[in-house]
């Protein structure tokens, strides 16, 4: 895809300040093979939204506090610290387990499960995956993310769904998903991978799907200032034998509608001889 056309797709929403970024990393060499607006990727500190949910659920599974079969019937409505963070997925008629909570990005289920964590357990997992540390992936100065210590149970739940208490750069998220991709065959990650594949196949990230290669991904969205939102996509492909990792961060109300299509183009360009 031509670079000019790609940039138009990346910034197809109203022009953000700063502009968005699109990153593609070769997993084997740890080399960034495409970086649109690299300084934005290195320095734009924003909340990760639902792209954090795989790490929240992994923290729970790793601590022995969530089994893949554990489930919660989503009520669709959620208020935390006076903030409405309702679910946007359709009513399914079946309870949410870990995989479905990722695929459909269920705030209610992830927040409910996250109440089982001790305050330090999620932070420990995030630190293990490189959050708050410079990634060193690009030769540009990097900002460092921040992880707050939740003051209340509601604050902990908001942090667990990426809506408060945590700020990261796109490069930090790229490094985190790189580490996730490297561990994807470990047994505790089975439900996480199932959910990320489900997000692309039938959930929130369907616009990142490729015809012949299975993509694993997660979308997210956050309000970064009144009336201005950022849209996220993070993932890797092929899902079972990852070769590349990608992160998209741009202005938009929906990670699925605004960031996932950019990821699709980025991945389709890379796999052009295979799709």
N, C-alpha and C positions, 0 to 999 in steps of 0.2 A: 504494500500500500504506500502511495506517495506520502512523504512527510507532511506536506501542507494539508492534504486531506485528512491525515491522521490527527493533526493538531486541531483541525476544525471539529472533528468528532470528540476529541478530548475536552474541548471548551465549547461544546454545542449549547450549553446552558448560558445564561447571562454571564458576562465576563467576571470571573471571580478575582478577588484580590487577597492573596497572591494567586497567580494562575495555577491550574492543576498540574499534576505530574503523572507520568506513566513509566513504570520501571519493569525491566525484564532481566532476570538473573539466570545464568547457566549454573545449574546445581553442582556439577562435577568440578568445575574450575573456580567457582565462586566469583565469576566475572560478570559484571553488569554489561549486558550486550545491547541494551537499549535504555536510554534515560532521557525522557522529555522533561525539560525544566529541572535539571538535577539539583540545583540549589534549593528549589522548593521542596524536593524530596528529602533533602538533608536538613532543612531548617523549619519547615511548616509544622508547628506543634498544635495538634488538635486532638480531640477525643476520638477513639477508634470505633465507637459505635459497636455494632454487632459483630465486627470482625474479631472481637475479643472472645466471643462465646466459646469457640473450640478450646481455648486455653482455660477458661473457667471450668468447663466440663471435664477437661483433662485433670485439673487440680483436684476436682472432686473424686474422679476415678482413681487417681494416684494416691489419694489419702484414704481410700477404701470407704468413701462416704456416698458413692453413687455406683450402682450396678447398671449395666446397659439395659436391663429389663425394668428398672425403676421407672415409674410413670406418674404423670400428673395431668388431670383433665383441665385444660386451659379455659379460664372463664372469659378471656378476651379483654378484660379491663384490669388495669393495674395503676395504682397511685402510690408513689414513693416520695416522701418528704414534700408532699403537696404538689408534686409534678405528675401529670398524666403521661404514662409511657405504655399506652395500650398496645396490644398486638394488632398487626395489620393483616395477618394471614387469615384465610377463610376458616370457617368452623368445619372441623374435620369429622367430628363424631367419634374420634378415638383419642385416647390419652397420649400425651407427649412423652416419649422416652428421650434419651440423650441424642440419638441420631435424628429423630424427627424435630427436636428442638433446634438443632442446627439447620436442618434443611428448610424449615419454615420460619426460622429466626424468631422463636417464641420467647418473648420477654417474660411472660408469666411463669413458664416452666423453669427457665434458667434462673430467674430471681428466686423462685421457690426452692430449687435445689441448692442455690448458693447460700441459703440461710444455714446450711449444715456446716459450712466452712468456718474455721477459726479465722480471725481477722488477718493473721500473718500468712495463711496457707495460699491464698490467691497471689499475694505479693511475691512469695517465694517462687511460685511457678513462673510468673511473669519475668522475674529476674533471671531465672534459668534459661529463658528463651531470648534474652538479650534486650528486654525493655529497659529503658533508662541508660543504656550504654551506647556509645558511638559505634556504629557498625563497621566503619572502615571500608565500606564497599565502594565508595567513590572518593576521589581526591579533592574533596571540598570540605570546608568547615561544617561540622554537624552540631546541631542542637541536641540536647539530651532530654529525654522524656521524664515525666514526673509521676510518681505513684504516691497518692495520699494514704494516710492511715484512716480508714473510715471511722467516724465518730459515733454512728448509730447503725442499727441493723438495716434501716432503709438506705443509708449511705453505702453500706457494703453491697446491697443488691444493685444499686445504681452503678457502682463500679463494676460489678460482675457482668452487666449487660453493656458496658462501655459508654454510659451516658454521664458519668461524673467520676471525679477522683482519679483520673488518669489522662495524661496527655502524652502523645507520641508523635514521632515523625514518620512519614511514609517509608523512609529507609529503615527505621527500627522495625516497622511491621514487616518489611521485606526480609530482614534478617530473622525475625521470629518465625515466619512461614518457611524460610529456608531450613531452619532447625527442625521444624515440624515435619517437613518433607523428608528429611534425612532419617527420621524415626518412625516413618509411617507404618512400617511392618511390625512394630512392637505391639504385643497383645493389648495393652491399655488403650491404644489408639484405634482399634478396630471400629468402635462406634463413632469416633470422630471422623474417620475417613468415610464411613457409610453416610454420615450426615452431610459431609462436604460434597460427595458425589450426588447425593439426593438434592442438594441445593441447586446444582446445575441441571440435573435431569428433570426435576419436577417442582422445585422450590423457588426460592427468591432469586437465584442466579441463572435462570434458564437462558438469558441472553448472552451468556458466556460460552454456551455449548458449541462444540465442534462436531462435525458429522462422523468422523472416523476415529477420533481420539477422545477418550474420557478425561474431562477436566474435573478437578476437585476445587471447590471455591467457597467463599463466604462473602456476603455483601454486608454493608453497613451504611448508616447515615446519621448525621448529627447536626444540630444547629450550632453554628460557630459565632454568629452574632444575630441580633434581631432581624428576622426575615431572610437570613442567608444560611444556607445549609451546605454541608460537604457530603459527598457520596463516595463510598469506598467499595473496592473489590480487592480481595486477596486470595491467591490460590496457586495451584501448580498443576502440571501436566507432563506426561500422562499420569493419571492419578495413582496407579499401582507401581509404576516405575518412573518416578518423577525425573524429568530432565531440565525443566525450567520452572522458575517461580516468578510470579508477577504480582505487582501491587499498583492499583490505580487510585488516585485521590483527586477529586475534582468537585466543582460546585454542582449541586443537584440535590433534589429532594429524596432521591431513591438510588440506593446502590444498585439495585436490580435494573432500573431503567437508564441510569446515567453513567455508571461506572462499568457495569458488566459488559455492555457492548464495546467499550474501548478495549477491555481485556480480550474479548473475542477477536477483534482485529489484530491486536498485538500477537496473540497466539496463532492466529491463522497465518499471519505473515511468517512467523517462525517455522511453522509446520507446513508451509505451502506445498512442498513436494510429497506430503503424506496425506493431505486432506483433499 
